[in-house]
Amino acid sequence: MPSNTAGPRTGVPVDAPDADAAILQRRARIDEIDGRLIALIEQRVAVSAEIQEIRKAAGGPQLAVAREAQIIDRYRASLGRLGTEVAMLVLRLSRGGTGK
């Protein structure tokens, strides 16, 4: 069996001696991406809180159901079926459900 074969899903060459280093490098990239995602979610939560305060001050409802449906649809269209779950979690966080 050749030592440099393509991975079954990505076509990325896999060479056994270099696999650990390649995995560590990609995990570092994932950690970087996760950090950016967390920062963006924190920003989204803050903006959502501002919107909720504006609505509350204007005597309106805290939630906009039609707007949330649009958000869920966008996530589902981009990420597939699991996008709905991601959207629901993001919306829950944005309503102040951090669980901290």
Phi, psi and omega in degrees: 000134181293149181280345183240084180248156180281142175295151186294332185256330189247342185077006179286129178299137180240116177244118188313312181296333182263358186299315182299316180295319179296319179295314179300319179298316181288326175295323176298320177296318177298318178300320178297313180297315179301319178299319178292320178299315180299315179298319179293321178295319177299319177296318181297318178300317180296316179294320178298319178298321177298316180298317180298320178295318179298314179300314181299315180297329180273000179082013181269178179287152179290325182251147174244096187300318180297320178295318179297322178297320177299317181296314179300316179299319180296315178296317180296319180296324182275323189247358181084196185307317181291344176300329177298315180295319179298314180300317181298320178293318178297317179295320178298316176299320183290343176270003180099014181267059183283338181074011180282000000 
